[in-house]
Every structure is written in C-alpha cells, then in structure tokens.
Amino acid sequence: EYVDMVLNYLRLGSETRDLVFEKIDLDKVVKSNLRKFANHFFAKSIAIDYESGVYEVLSDEKWVSFVVGQILSNALK
C-alpha cells in the first residue's frame, strides 16, 4: 500500500501526466476499495454501513480510487 502511495505521489510531480477524464461510476470505485480493505475492517471489528447509489463523477478513475483508498486507510488508522 505504501509503495503504491509513493508511486502515485511521484507521478503527480511528473510532466507527463496520464490523466484520463471520463465518467466514473463512484459506487463501483467505493465497492472495489471496500473489498480491498475488508480484511482490515474485519480484523478491527469495524462494521461498514454502505448504501449503494447511482453516482457518476467526471475524473480520472485511478486518482479517484486512490483518494477513496486513502480515506478508508485513514479511517482504519
């Protein structure tokens, strides 16, 4: 996880950005990240109360996923 974070921060400063702006299903991104952190939440006996919805944003999917992952990671800490 930390290696991924460092690589993303390094990519922020590079002159060649690979941003691809498109409509993103935010629900899909959140669910994917919840699955990624599910074992951590389970280990800490933290229950997730997530209600699916139809939310679309115009952004880069990798960066939105990174931000959602950081929010969940920080919540676990």
NORUR-V853772 format. One record per residue. N is the residue number from 0. RES is the residue in one small letter. OMEGA is omega in whole degrees, 0 to 359 (999 if undefined). D_FIRST is the distance of its C-alpha to the first C-alpha in Angstrom with 2 decimals. Layout:
BEGIN
n=N res=RES omega=OMEGA d_first=D_FIRST
n=N res=RES omega=OMEGA d_first=D_FIRST
END
This chain:
BEGIN
n=0 res=e omega=180 d_first=0.00
n=1 res=y omega=178 d_first=3.81
n=2 res=v omega=178 d_first=5.49
n=3 res=d omega=181 d_first=5.16
n=4 res=m omega=180 d_first=6.30
n=5 res=v omega=179 d_first=8.83
n=6 res=l omega=178 d_first=10.06
n=7 res=n omega=179 d_first=10.72
n=8 res=y omega=178 d_first=12.54
n=9 res=l omega=180 d_first=14.44
n=10 res=r omega=178 d_first=15.48
n=11 res=l omega=184 d_first=16.91
n=12 res=g omega=183 d_first=19.37
n=13 res=s omega=181 d_first=20.51
n=14 res=e omega=179 d_first=23.91
n=15 res=t omega=181 d_first=23.14
n=16 res=r omega=181 d_first=21.15
n=17 res=d omega=180 d_first=20.41
n=18 res=l omega=177 d_first=20.81
n=19 res=v omega=180 d_first=22.48
n=20 res=f omega=180 d_first=24.10
n=21 res=e omega=176 d_first=25.14
n=22 res=k omega=184 d_first=25.76
n=23 res=i omega=174 d_first=22.68
n=24 res=d omega=184 d_first=22.99
n=25 res=l omega=179 d_first=20.92
n=26 res=d omega=179 d_first=21.55
n=27 res=k omega=180 d_first=19.91
n=28 res=v omega=180 d_first=16.70
n=29 res=v omega=180 d_first=16.66
n=30 res=k omega=179 d_first=17.55
n=31 res=s omega=179 d_first=14.87
n=32 res=n omega=176 d_first=12.14
n=33 res=l omega=177 d_first=14.29
n=34 res=r omega=180 d_first=14.36
n=35 res=k omega=183 d_first=10.61
n=36 res=f omega=186 d_first=10.73
n=37 res=a omega=181 d_first=14.29
n=38 res=n omega=179 d_first=14.08
n=39 res=h omega=178 d_first=12.60
n=40 res=f omega=180 d_first=15.42
n=41 res=f omega=181 d_first=17.86
n=42 res=a omega=180 d_first=17.19
n=43 res=k omega=180 d_first=17.98
n=44 res=s omega=178 d_first=20.88
n=45 res=i omega=179 d_first=19.88
n=46 res=a omega=178 d_first=21.62
n=47 res=i omega=176 d_first=20.70
n=48 res=d omega=184 d_first=23.75
n=49 res=y omega=177 d_first=22.88
n=50 res=e omega=179 d_first=25.78
n=51 res=s omega=177 d_first=25.43
n=52 res=g omega=178 d_first=27.20
n=53 res=v omega=181 d_first=28.07
n=54 res=y omega=176 d_first=26.18
n=55 res=e omega=176 d_first=25.92
n=56 res=v omega=176 d_first=24.59
n=57 res=l omega=184 d_first=25.22
n=58 res=s omega=176 d_first=22.04
n=59 res=d omega=186 d_first=19.44
n=60 res=e omega=180 d_first=17.45
n=61 res=k omega=182 d_first=14.22
n=62 res=w omega=177 d_first=14.43
n=63 res=v omega=178 d_first=15.60
n=64 res=s omega=178 d_first=12.78
n=65 res=f omega=181 d_first=10.31
n=66 res=v omega=179 d_first=12.68
n=67 res=v omega=178 d_first=13.11
n=68 res=g omega=179 d_first=9.45
n=69 res=q omega=178 d_first=9.65
n=70 res=i omega=180 d_first=12.98
n=71 res=l omega=179 d_first=12.05
n=72 res=s omega=179 d_first=9.33
n=73 res=n omega=178 d_first=12.15
n=74 res=a omega=179 d_first=14.68
n=75 res=l omega=181 d_first=13.31
n=76 res=k omega=999 d_first=13.55
END
